[in-house]
Each structure stands twice: as C-alpha cells, then as structure tokens.
Amino acid sequence: MRLFRGPFTWVIFNFYMAANVAGWQQAGVNHILIFEIDPRSHLQPATFLEIACTFGILWALSMLGFLYNDLIGVSDPYVFPLGLILIMVGLLVVPLPIMNWPARWWTIKLVGRVITAPLHYVGFADFWMGDQMNSLVSCIVDHYYTVRFYAISWLRYDRVNNCFEPDVMVPITMCLPGWFRFAQCLRRFRDSGSKSMSYLINAGKYSTTFLVVLFSTLRSNSEGGYANTFSNPYTWLFLSSCVVATVYCYLWDVIRDFGLFRIMRGERIFLRKQLVYPQAFYYFVIVENLVLRLFWAVEFTILYHNLMTPYNMRTISSILEITRRFIWNYVRLENEHLFNCGNFRATRDIHLAALNPRQERMLESMMDESDGVSNRRKSKERIRLGKEYF
C-alpha cells in the first residue's frame, strides 16, 4: 500500500485542481492573469478532469494487476507500481504533442523555479506552487520510499519491510517544501524596495515546519527510553511546536492570505467589504481551516490510544490536508484577484525613450506655438521626432 498511496494522493489532487479551475472561472477570478499564463495554452477544467481520470484509471489498473498478478501470468507483482510511476512521470515530462504539452512544460519550469527558489524572482505562480508542495509532503515522502524500495530492496523480499522504515532522509524530505517557501520569502524581501517585514514574518511561518519535523523525529527516535510518551521531553517540545505552528499559520491564512477580519461589526462581521463567493462560504472557510489545521491533535490522541495504525492515520491526514489546500485555493486566488494583496500580479510597464537636450528644446518650442504641433509639416527646418517619444 505504501507504493500506491503517493500516486493516489496525486490523483485526488488533480481532481481538486479541476474543481478549482472550474470554480475560478465561474466566479470570474482571473487566474490566467494572476498566474501569468498564456491564454492560448491554459488548461480548461475538462482538461484537468481528463488528466485526473487518466491517472485514476492507471492507478486502478495497477492496483488490480498487483492484487491478481497470478491470474494474468505476471510472476512479480511489484512491476505494476513501478510501471504506474514511470507512466505518470512520462506523461508529465515527455515532450509529445499530447495532453497539452505547453501546460505541462509550464508546470515543469514552475517546479524547477520553486526548487531553485533563492536564484529567481518570485512571482505568484512560484509562491502558489510552493504552497501546494507543502500540502503534498506525505505524497513526496511516499515517492521517496518508492524510489528507495526499487533502488535497494526490489527482488530482495527479506528486506522489504526495512525499506519502509524512516531514515535520515525522511525528515529532510519533509522539510524541503518548507525550505522552498522559506527561501522564496527571503528572496521576496531582498527584491522588495520597501523591505517590508511581512516577508520575514511569512518566512518565520515556514520555519516552524523545521521545528515540528525536528522534535517529531527526536521524539520517535527516543520513545523506547521512557515509560510512556508523556515522560519524553521531546513529546512536550513537539506538542508546543505544533501549537505555535497551528496558531501562526492559521492567523496568516485568515488575515493575510484571505484578507478576512477587516470588518468587526454588522452583517459582514469577520469578513471584508468585497466578496465574490456567497457570504456563508467565508464563515465555512474560517471554521474549516482551523479544524483541519488542528487535526494533528486528533491524530496524536488516536495514536496514543492505539485506535488506528500510524499508516492509516497518516493517509487520512494527508487527504484532509490537500482538501484544506483545495478550499484555500479558492479564497487565496479571489483575494489576490480583488486586491493584489501579495504584490504579485503581473504588470506591463511602458518605458518611454529618454530625450536628449536638443530634442527637449525642440519639443518645448513646438508646444509654445499658437497652433501647437499641428503645423509641424509646414516647417522645413524642424526635424521630426520619432514615434517612440509620444
């Protein structure tokens, strides 16, 4: 199941993206301008749905092949998850004129810009993709386990279980999406003329990820040396870091990313003046975001009382996280559309060519004439200014 959970999460994420694009178009949120996408090659909701359905069918066929490999005459069932991963990656990166290659190439470049965050100017699409990757941490870790399994333990069945035990690369992999966003915030601070502290505050939000992963790893590695989990000092550090991260991220979401809590009385209490979606949706988002961000507490309680296996609990929490991000996308894009709150929106600057002193004097004399510049063709001595100066 560990070999199939990562691709399954990716399938669900693509279904959510199809719903996001459809919702943005219906509400009139100009995601094409915000993402700086070529209008001729952007994906329609139906195209996203086609991609999600294709991946979903491939995932189901791979799962059936794995379960019933003997019936179809395949001796090694592990070729099916490997084939699934290779086909999905191939459909993304192979430059063939299928499945909207311009959009796939745009996605590949965008992911590359996120990974090399400190080296590039950060646009809205870069920041947005980095946040999506933060919600796909479990999916990324599952793919790391898959790579490790096929690189080390494939065809060595006595070592299969050991291959899915955490190693030093697991916490590093979990921190990578947070690092990408942390580096993007620092780059935004460097490039901003105002040197706004909001970029550093946002970077601090992502730095809490490092503390959560650090204390979670130390707690897991030291559990055997204590009578119970609450005797372990790392447990309290882990819980404290989770509380800080939850409060920090939630307040940033509702106040900065969503632009809510601008009105504190009246019919639109806790909201803002301009709203695109129905008013009840924003109240749902305020509560839903808090509940799903607090799900770590439910997960900790269930695991402490051994009510569910850690694997199944992690599966539920990963699906809930991409669901939270799916709803987050609606309000974050709407807020950027209305207010350009992150100063990310594309602009088309018009640069005027500079005049030399002689041309400036000539333009002033033309403006001082009684009939303005309408008689410029009557003067044989006057030199015409190029059209770039007007």
N, C-alpha and C positions, 0 to 999 in steps of 0.2 A: 504493500500500500504506500510505502514511502516513495516508491518510484513513480506513483501515479498522482500523488497529491499535488505536487508542483504544477504539472500540466493542467490538472483540473482547476486549480485556482486561477490559472491564466485564462482558461475557457470562460469561467464566470466573470472575470474582469472584462473580457471582450464583450460579453452580453451587456454588462453595465455601461461600457463605453457607447454602445449602440443606443442605449436608452438616454445617456447624457446628451449625445449629439441631437437626437430627436427632440429632447426637452428644450435645449438651447434654441433650436430653430423655431419651435412652436411658440416660445416665449419672446422671440425676437432678440435674443442675446447674440451679438455679432462675434461669435467665437473665431470666425475666419480672420477678421481684423486683429483681434487680440492675440491670436497665435501667429500672425503674420504668414498665413498660408496662401499659396497661390489659389485663387478662386477656381481655376480650371482643373485642379487636381485634388481638391479636398474630398474627403470621404463622406458620402451620404450615410444616413443611419442604416439604410438597406445594405450597403457595402460592409459596414461593421457587423451587421447581423449575419451576413454571408460568411465572413471570416470566422465569427464565433461558432456558427453552426458547423462549418467545415472542421474546425478544431475539435468541436464536441463529438462529431461523428467519428473522427480519427481516434479520439480518446476512448470512446465506447468500443470500437472495433479492436483496439489494442488491448483493452481490459478483457474482452471476450476471448481473444486469442491467448492471453496469458492464462485464463482460467481453464480453457478447453484445448490446450495445445496438443494433447494426445489424440483428440478426435480428428484434428486436421493434419496430423502427421509431423508435427514440429517437436523435436526432442527437447530443445532448450526453450523454456517459456520466457527467459529474460531477453530474448531478441525482440519481443514485442514492445516493451517500454523503451528500449534503445531506438527501435525504428520510429516510434512515436516522436521522441525528442528530435531525431535527425530530420524527420519530415517537417515538423513545426518550425525548426530553425531554418531549414532550407526554403520553406515558403516565405520566410521573412527576409532572407538575405540574398537569395538567388536573383540576379538582375534580369528576369524574364518579363516580357510584357503581359503579365497576368496578375490578378489580384491587386491592381493599381500600384504598379512599381514606383511612380513618383511619390506616393504617400508612404510607401514602405521605406524608400530612400530617405525621405524627410524624417521618419522615425529613427532610422539608424543614425543619422547625423545628430539628431537631438540627444539620443542616449550617449553618443560619443562626447557631446558638449557637456553633458551632466557629469560624466566620469572624469573629464579633464576640467572641472569647474573653475579652478583658480586661474586658468590660462585664457579665459574668454570673457567678454562682456556678457552679462546675464540678462536675457530677455524673459518675457513672461512664460514662453513655452519651456525654456530651460528650468525655470523655477517650478512650473507646474509638473513637468516630468519628474523632477527630483522628489516632489511630494508624493507622486504616485508610487515611486520606488520605495519610499518609506513605508507605505501601506502594503507593499509586496515583500516585506522582509522574510516572512515564513516561506514564501514561494522561492525566493532567491536561495535561502538556506537549503530547501529541499532539492533544488537543482545542484547545489554543491555536493550534497550527499549522493546524488545520482552520478555525477562526474567521478566522485571518489570511488563509488562502487564499481563502475565499469573500468576504471583505470587500475584498480588494485585487486578487487575481490571477485570479479566476474570469473566464472568457471572454477572458483575455489569455494565450494559451498560450505566448508567448515568455518570460513571466516566471514560469512555474510553478515551475521549479527554484529560482529565487532565493527564492521564498516559503517554502521549507522549509529555508533556511539559518538558523542561530541568530542572534538579535538580542539586544538588551539585555533584552528581556522574558523570554527563556527562562531565564536564571539566576534572575531574580526569581520567576518562576513555580515554579521548582524549590525555592526557599527558602520559599514560602508555607506549605506544610503543616508544615514545621519551626517556622516562626514561630507558627502557631496553637497548637501544643503547648507551645512556649516560653512564650507568653503565658498559657496555661492553668495551667502550673506556677507562674508568678509570682502569678497570681490565687489559686491554692490556698494559697500561702504567706501571702498577705495575709489571707485569710479564716480561716486556721487559728489557733486560740487558742494552740497550743503553739509556733507559728512554727518548726516542725520543719525542720531543714536538709535533710531528704530531698527536699523540694520544690525547693529550689535546686539540689541535686545532679542531680535529674531534669531541671531546666531546662538545666543545663550539658550534659547528654547531647544535647539537641536543638540546642544552639548549635554542636555540632561539624558539623552539617549545613551551616551557613553557611560554615565554613572549607573544607569539601570542595568545595562549589559554587564558592566564590571562587577557590581555587587551580586547580581544573579549568578554569574559564573563562580565567584568566590563562595557563595552560599551552597551551590550544588556540589562543588569540589570538597567542601568541609562538612557536609551533613553527617557523615559517618562518625565524626569525632564528638558528637553531642548526644545527650539523652533524647532530646526532642528538638524540633526545628526552632522553637522559640528560645532555646538556650544558646543558639548560634547567634553571635553578634552580627554576622553578615545578614541574617534574616531581617533584623531591625533596620540596618542600613539599606537593604533592598526595598523594604516597605516605605521607608522615608523618601528614597529617591523616586519611587513610583508616585507617591502623593505629590511631591514637588513637580514632577513631570506632568502629571494629570492637570493640576491647577494651572500651571504655566501654559500648557498647550491649549487648554480649554478657553482660558481668558483671551489668548491671542486669536483663537478661532472666531469667537463670537464678537469680539470688539474690533479687531483689525481685519481679519480675512472676510468676515461677513458684514462688518460695519454696523452691527446692531447696538442696542442700548444707547442710542442717540436721543431718544425721547423717553422721559421718565414719568409721564402722566398722560392721561387722555385715552382715546380709543386705540392709539398705536403705542401703548406703553411697552418699553423694552425694545422697540423696533427703530425705524428711521422714516424719514418723510417719503422717500421714493421707494416703491415696492413694485416688483414685476410679477411675482407669484402671488397666489392667494395669501391673505394675512395669516390664516391658521397654519400654513406651511412653515412659516418662520418660527412660530412657537413650538411646532413639532421638532424643527431642527435644533432649537436651543436645548430641548429635553433629550432628544435622541443622541446628540453629540456628547452630552455629559454622561448618559447611561452607558454608551458604548466605550467611552474612554475609561470608565470605571470598571469595565468588565474584568480587568486584571484582578480586582479584589474578589470577584465571584470565582475566577479561575483558581486563585490561591486557596480559597476556602474549600472548594470541591476537591482539589488535590490533597489538601491537608487531611481531609476526612476519607480519602481513598474512595470517593464516589464514582470516579471515572479515571481512565488511564490518561497519562500525560499526552500521549499521541492524539487521542480523540479530543481532548480538551484544546490542544493546540490547533487542531483542524477547525473546531468551532470558532475559536478566537480569530483565526486568520480570515475566515469567511466574513465574520462580523466587521473586521477592520476594513476590508475592501468595500463592504456595504456602507460603512461610515464615510469612506472616501468618495463613494459614488454620490451620496447625498451632499457632501461637502462641495463637490464639483459644481453642482447647480448654483449654490449661493455664492461661491467664490467668483465664478465667471460673471454672474449677474452684478456683483458689487464692483468688479473691475470694469464692466461694461458701462455702468452708470457713472462712476466717479474716478476711474483710473487711479484707484487708491494706492496701488503699488508703484506708480510712475513707470509702468512697464510698457504702456501702449505705444504702438508704432507711430511715428510721426514722419512726415515728408517735408523736410526743411527745404526752403527755397533760398539758394545762395545767389546774391547779386554780385556781378563783377565790379570791382573797385574802379573808380575814375581816377585818372591821373590829373594833376593840377590844370593842364591845358584844357582837358575835356570838361572839368568842373567850371572854369571860367566861361567856356563856350555855352554850356547848359544854362548858366545863370543869365547870360546875355539873351539867350533865346526866350527865357521865362520873363525877362524885363520888357520885351517888345509888346506893343499895344495889342497885337493880334496873336500873341503867344507864339507857338511854333507852327501855326498853320501856313505861314508863308516861307517855310524853310527851303522850299524848292525854288523860290524866286531869287535867292542869293546864290551867285556863282562862287562866292568866296567861302561860304560856310561848308564845313566838312560834316558829312552825315555821321551821326553816332550809330554804332552797331545796335542791333535789336536786343542784345543781351543786357543793355543798360536801362531798359524800360520795362 
